[in-house]
Amino acid sequence: MSRTTILILIAVAVLFLIAAGIAMYRLDADSKREVVNQYRSSMFTLSYPLELELEESSNSTIAIGSTTPLGFDAAVVAHIIPLEFVGDATFDSLVEAELVRLCTADSATERVSCPTIESSSSHETAAGESATEYYLTLARTSIATGETVTERFGPIYVFPVSAAKEEGEGIDISALVLHTPLPAFLERRADGVLLSYITEKLTRGPRR
């Protein structure tokens, strides 16, 4: 066997090993790729763990959690809030008014409200989406004593989303709001890890 033939065979063997290595790498990557449930709409795609369920209570509210003997236990909720830009209203001012409205609950023992926005900051997710992270000042007032205690409610993540108008030209702009449900927060059952997981994987755009 000539030296040239040997060199050719060696080159072929090296190319084969490289190709096999690439194939194995891709196979390993595919096996490690995370499998998740997905909810797709015309405005966004939301991913969540396989072991959890999704309940769509209306066209504007989605809850992620699990079914219990007492009903559906929501761990994260998403609200799609249409915005109407009237006068000097801005996206931020409309969103902040809606957040204060969402953070309201009364029971036989206390009144709950979020009178002020404590802080807001820009947040870029792992998927490359831009959101605003909010924290609200939550006030709990005892009906029996009238005493009020305050605490920090959040984080709340807000994404601007849009869709083509059903009639005519232009787009409808809405706010997609992700947060821990108020009952879970008040009962000290907030799952910050799950909220972060869903927020970081969310992508905007039409269903594919």
N, C-alpha and C positions, 0 to 999 in steps of 0.2 A: 504494500500500500504506500502510495507516494505521500510526501510531506504535505502537499497541497490538499490531497484528499482528507488527510487527518485533520488539517486546519478547518476544512469545510465542515466536517462532522462535528468538531468541537463547537464551531459557531452555531450550527443547527441545534446542538444540545443546549447551549447557553440560551438561545432564543426560546427553546421549548420550556426551560426552567423559569425564564422570566414570565412567559405567558401563563404558565401554571400558577406562578406566584400571584400574578394579578387576578386570575380567576378565583383563587382561594381567598384573597383579600376581599373581593367583592362579595363572595359568598358569606364570609364572616360578617361583613358590614350589614348585609341583608338580614342575617339571622339576629343581629343585635338591634335592628331598626325597631323602634317602639311601635307597638300596635295600640291604637286608641280609637275610641268612638269619636265621631264627628257630627256636628250639626252645621249644615250649610244653608245660608240664606242668600238673597240677592245682594246683601251688603257686607257679609262677613262669614268666616268659617271659624267655628269654635270647637276645640278638641278637649276631650276629658277622659279620665281613666276608664278602662273597660268595666271595672267592677261597679261603676256608678251608673245612675239612670238620669235621663233628662225628661222633665215635664214642662210642656208648653201650656201655660195656663191661659194665655191670650196671645194675640198677634204681637204684643209688645213686651211680654214678660216670659223669661225662660228660667227654670230652676234646675240645678244639678244637685243630686243627693242620692238618697236611697229610700226605698219603701219599708216602713215599719208597721207593726200591728196597729199603731195609732194614726197611720197615714203617711204621706210623703214628707220626709225630713230633708229640707233644703239646706245645703251647705254653702252654695254660691248661687247668686241670682244675677241675671243680666236683664236690664231694661233697655228697650229701644224707644227713645223719647223724641218724637218729631218736634222740631223747633220752628217757631214763626218769628221771623225777623221784622219787627215793627219799630218804626222810629229809630232811636239810637241804640237799640238792643244789639249786643254782640253775642257771639257763640259762648264766651265765658260767662257773661252776665246771665244769659238764659239758663245755662247749665247749673250755675250756682243756685239760682232760684229753685230749680227742680230738685237739686240735692237736699236743700232745706225742707222742701215739701215731702220728699220720700222718707226723711228721717223724722217721722212723727208717729207716735203710738200712745194710746191711752188704755189703761186697764182699771180694774176695780181698786187697785192700790196705788197707782202712780200715773203721772203724765210724763211722756217722753217727747223731747223736741231737740232740734239742733239749730239754735238761733244764729250761729255764726260759722263762717268758714275759718278754720284755724290756720290752714296752710294749703298751698298748692304749688306743685313743681312739675317740670317736664320729666317724662319717663320714656325711655326707648326700650322696647321689649327685645327679647332674644330673637324674635322673628323679624326684627327691624321695623316694627310699627311704632308710631309716635302716639303717646297718650299723655294725659295729665293725671297726676296722682294727688288726690285730695285727702285732707283730714278735717273733720268737723268737730266743733265743741258740742258734746251731747249733754243735755241737762235732764236729770231725773228728779221729779218733784213728788214727794209723798203726799197723797191726798189726806192722810190722817193727821200729819204734823205740819204740812206746808214747807218742810225743809227741802232744799234743793242741793243736789250734789252734781258736780260736773266731771266729765271724763272725755277722753279722746276717742272718737269713732273713726275708724279707717284701717287700712287704706281703702280708698274708692278710686277706681280707674275709669277714666272717661276717654273714649275714642270718638272722633268725628267720623261719621259714615254717611254715605249718600247713595241715592238710587234715582233713576230716571223717573220723571213725573208720569203718572198714568195718562194724563191728558195734556197735550200741549208740549212746548219745548222747555228745556231746563232740567234741573235736578232738585230733589227734596233732600235737605240736610237734616240729619238726626244725630243724637248723642247716644252712643252705646255705653251704658254704665254697668260696671262689674263691681260687686261688693258682697260682703258677708250679710246675710239677712239680719235685720234688726233683732228678731227674737233670739236667734242663735248668739248674737253678740251680747245681748242683755243677760242671757243664761250662761255666759262664759263658755260657749261651745264654738267659738270662731275657729275656723280652720284656715289659718293664714298660708299654710303650705299649699293647700289645694287652690286657693284664690290666686296665688302667685303662679302656680303651674298653668292654670287656664289662661291667665292674662298673658304670660310670656309666649304661649303658643298661638294666640289669636292672630288671624290674618284678615285683612280687609279686602273687599272685592267681591264680584259676583260668584255664584256657585259654578263649579266646573264639573 
